[in-house]
């Protein structure tokens, strides 16, 4: 019976080692997701700040037509980035 117990013990150790390796991988992936979430959140905040600054610039009466058109394009582009980042953050929160 000791031979069977040795085999069982070896199998148990292999299973435990595989489990530990899988858990370590999952923790690494989770840490990477957390870093991405932090980065995207910071980027989202920066873009929202730029958008607010651009909106303030659009509302000034001294702005000329070319800068208004350029600012409008910038506002649209920032809005698109914010939407994409919000979607990514929502996805990461689901995962």
N, C-alpha and C positions, 0 to 999 in steps of 0.2 A: 504494500500500500504506500510505502514512502515514495516510490517512483511516481505514482499517480499524484501524490501530494506535491512533489517537486514540480511536475509539469503544470499542475494547477496553479502553483505559486508563481511560476515563470509567466504563465498566461496572465495572471492577475497583475503582475508587475508591468507587463507589456501594455495591458489595457490602461492601467493607471498612468503610465508614461505617455501613451497616446492622448489620454484625456487631458493631462497637464499641458501637453504641447498644443492641443486644440484650444484650451482655455487661454493660454498665453497669446496665441494668435488672435483670438477674439478680443482680448484686452488691448492688444496693439491696434487692431482695426478700430475699436471703440475710441481709443486715444486719438487716432488720426481723424476720425469723424468729429470729435470734440474740438480739435485744433481747427478744422475746416469751418465748423460752426462759429467759433470765436472770430476767425478771419473774416468770414462772410458778414457777421454781425457788425464788425468794425467798419468794413467796406460799405455796408448798407448805411450806417450812421454817417459816414463821411459823404456819401452821395446825397443823403437827405439834407445835410448841412449845405452842400453845394446847391442843391435845388432851392432851398430857402433863400440863400444869398442871391441866386439868379432871379428868383421871384421879386426880391426887394429891388434889384437892379432894373427889372422890367417896369416896376411901378414908378420909377423916378421920372419926372417930367422932362429932364434935360437929355435923356437918352435919344440918340439919333436912330434913323430907320435901319441902317445896316447892323448896328449893334443889337437892336430889337430882334431882327430876323435871326442873327447869330445866337442870341440868348434863347430865343424860342426853340431853335434846333437843339441847343444844349439842354434845355429843360426837358424836351421830348426824349432825348437820349438818356438823360439821367433817370427819368421815369421808367424807361424800358429796363435799365439796369436794376433799378430798385425792385421792379416786378419780378425779374429773373432771380434776383437774390432772395426775395421773399419766398418764391417757389422752392428754391433750394433749401432754405431754412425749414420750410414746412415739411419737405421730404425728409430732411435729417431728423426732425422731431418725430416723425412717424417711425423711422428706423430705430 
